[in-house]
């Protein structure tokens, strides 16, 4: 079985360039698991600046999350009109532990419901709580594995607990709403008068719930990266 931290031919990877610009490319060849051939990526038609002995960060993706590794530019090759870079492994791949805190800008229909004491013990993600009181229906501003920020005109107190009904939906595919508990952590002013950005931290979720949200955030992040690079 292949280890998640092993980079293989065909992997779609991201190189982090100047000003943290993300360049998408692919592993074309691997020599003894330490030397990697990649096409020099472009952004808006301009190739990524790579010089001999430069060090760059490479990100590759697995179902278990993002992995980050440092690479050193060891040389260049040219095949026809295509320019390739040879990247030498400069560090061991490490799973990106910050992924849980990565906040993905995403508009999701979100319903904030009244909290019921100890409800998290019975909350399994997909669940029917139609009888629970819905305080308001809003849109998320961003979401991460650890929480969600919603845009609202309602005032919430720090520490308040709520049940959140999140609508994770793919285009043309309807899925049941996802239920999870959230605790108000902070409130920031929005762009418009009377509008607040309320950050709620998830709590009481099962391992399966955390994994579902983690995978969703990761996949949506990758989609946004691909869209930016078209």
C-alpha positions in Angstrom: 0.0 0.0 0.0 1.4 3.4 -1.0 2.1 5.8 1.9 0.3 9.1 1.8 3.6 11.1 2.1 5.2 9.5 -1.0 5.1 11.7 -4.2 4.5 9.8 -7.4 4.4 10.4 -11.1 1.1 12.0 -12.1 0.5 13.8 -8.8 -1.0 17.3 -9.3 1.0 19.6 -7.0 1.1 23.2 -6.1 4.3 25.3 -6.0 4.3 28.4 -3.8 5.9 31.3 -5.6 6.5 35.0 -4.9 3.8 36.8 -2.9 2.5 33.3 -2.0 1.1 32.9 -5.5 0.0 29.3 -6.1 1.2 27.6 -9.3 -0.3 24.3 -10.3 1.8 21.7 -12.1 2.3 17.9 -12.3 5.0 15.4 -11.4 6.3 14.2 -14.8 9.1 11.9 -13.6 10.7 10.7 -10.3 14.3 9.5 -9.9 15.0 7.4 -6.8 12.3 9.2 -4.8 14.4 12.3 -4.4 14.5 14.1 -7.8 11.3 15.3 -9.4 10.7 16.6 -12.9 7.9 19.1 -13.2 6.8 21.4 -16.0 7.6 25.0 -15.1 4.1 26.4 -14.4 2.6 29.7 -15.6 0.3 32.3 -14.2 -1.5 34.5 -16.7 1.0 33.3 -19.3 4.0 34.3 -17.2 6.2 31.4 -16.1 7.0 31.0 -12.4 10.3 32.5 -11.5 12.7 29.6 -10.7 16.4 29.9 -10.4 19.1 27.3 -9.7 19.4 26.5 -6.0 16.1 28.3 -5.2 14.1 26.6 -2.5 10.3 26.4 -3.0 7.4 24.8 -1.1 5.5 22.1 -2.8 2.0 21.0 -1.7 0.4 17.7 -2.7 -2.9 16.2 -1.8 -4.2 13.0 -0.3 -7.5 11.9 1.2 -5.9 12.3 4.6 -5.1 16.0 3.9 -2.4 18.3 2.4 1.3 17.6 2.6 4.0 20.2 2.4 7.6 19.6 1.4 10.6 21.8 0.6 12.3 21.4 -2.8 15.5 22.8 -4.2 15.8 23.7 -7.9 18.6 21.4 -9.1 18.4 22.1 -12.8 16.3 22.6 -15.9 15.4 20.6 -19.0 13.7 21.6 -22.3 11.7 19.3 -24.5 10.5 21.1 -27.6 8.9 24.3 -26.4 8.2 23.0 -22.9 10.6 23.9 -20.1 10.9 21.6 -17.1 12.5 22.0 -13.7 14.3 19.4 -11.7 13.4 19.6 -8.0 15.5 17.9 -5.4 13.9 16.9 -2.1 15.2 19.2 0.6 13.0 18.1 3.5 10.7 15.2 4.5 7.0 15.7 3.6 5.0 16.8 6.5 1.2 16.7 6.8 -0.1 20.3 7.0 -1.4 20.6 10.5 -2.7 24.1 9.8 -5.3 22.7 7.4 -7.8 22.4 10.3 -7.5 26.2 10.8 -7.6 27.0 7.0 -10.6 29.2 6.4 -12.3 28.6 3.0 -14.3 31.5 1.6 -17.5 29.9 0.8 -21.2 30.8 0.9 -23.3 28.1 2.4 -26.9 28.3 3.5 -26.8 28.1 7.3 -29.6 27.9 9.8 -28.9 28.9 13.4 -31.1 26.9 15.8 -31.7 26.9 19.5 -29.3 24.7 21.5 -30.6 21.8 23.5 -28.5 20.8 26.5 -26.1 17.9 25.7 -27.6 17.5 22.2 -24.1 17.0 20.8 -24.2 13.5 22.4 -26.9 12.5 19.9 -25.9 14.6 17.0 -24.4 12.5 14.2 -24.3 15.0 11.4 -27.3 14.0 9.3 -30.2 14.1 11.6 -33.8 15.3 11.7 -34.5 18.2 14.1 -37.4 19.9 12.3 -39.1 20.5 15.6 -36.2 22.6 16.9 -36.6 26.4 16.8 -34.7 28.1 13.9 -33.5 31.5 15.0 -32.5 32.6 11.5 -31.3 31.5 8.1 -28.1 33.2 7.0 -25.1 32.6 4.7 -21.6 31.6 5.8 -18.7 33.8 5.0 -16.1 31.1 5.4 -15.7 27.7 6.9 -12.9 25.5 8.3 -12.6 22.1 9.9 -12.9 23.8 13.3 -15.7 26.3 12.7 -17.8 28.6 10.5 -18.3 32.4 10.3 -21.8 33.6 9.4 -23.1 37.0 8.1 -26.0 38.2 10.3 -27.8 41.2 11.5 -28.6 39.4 14.7 -26.5 40.0 17.8 -24.9 36.9 19.5 -23.1 36.7 22.8 -19.7 35.2 23.1 -19.9 31.7 24.5 -23.5 31.1 23.4 -24.2 27.6 22.1 -26.3 26.8 19.0 -27.2 24.0 16.7 -26.0 24.8 13.1 -27.8 23.4 10.1 -25.3 23.5 7.2 -26.3 22.9 3.6 -23.3 21.2 1.9 -24.6 20.9 -1.6 -22.9 20.0 -4.9 -24.2 21.6 -8.1 -27.4 19.8 -9.2 -27.2 17.4 -6.3 -29.3 17.9 -3.2 -28.0 16.5 0.1 -29.6 16.4 3.5 -28.6 19.3 5.8 -25.7 18.7 8.1 -26.2 19.4 11.8 -23.4 20.3 14.2 -23.0 22.3 17.4 -21.4 25.7 17.4 -20.1 28.0 20.1 -19.9 31.8 19.5 -16.2 32.8 19.8 -16.1 36.3 18.3 -18.1 39.0 16.6 -16.7 41.4 14.0 -18.3 44.3 12.2 -19.4 43.6 8.6 -19.0 45.9 5.7 -22.6 47.2 6.0 -24.1 49.0 8.9 -25.8 46.7 11.3 -24.2 43.6 9.8 -22.0 41.3 11.9 -19.5 38.5 11.1 -20.0 35.9 13.9 -17.4 33.2 14.2 -18.7 29.9 15.7 -16.4 27.1 16.8 -17.7 23.5 16.3 -17.8 21.3 19.3 -19.1 17.8 20.2 -18.6 16.5 16.7 -17.8 12.8 16.1 -14.7 11.7 14.3 -16.9 11.0 11.2 -18.3 14.5 11.3 -14.9 16.0 11.5 -13.6 13.9 8.7 -16.6 14.8 6.5 -16.0 18.6 7.0 -12.3 18.2 6.6 -12.7 16.4 3.3 -15.3 18.9 2.1 -13.0 21.9 2.9 -10.0 20.3 1.3 -11.9 19.4 -1.9 -13.5 22.9 -2.2 -10.1 24.5 -1.6 -8.7 22.4 -4.5 -11.6 23.4 -6.7 -11.0 27.1 -6.0 -7.3 26.7 -6.8 -8.1 25.0 -10.1 -10.6 27.7 -11.0 -8.1 30.5 -10.3 -5.6 28.8 -12.6 -7.9 28.6 -15.6 
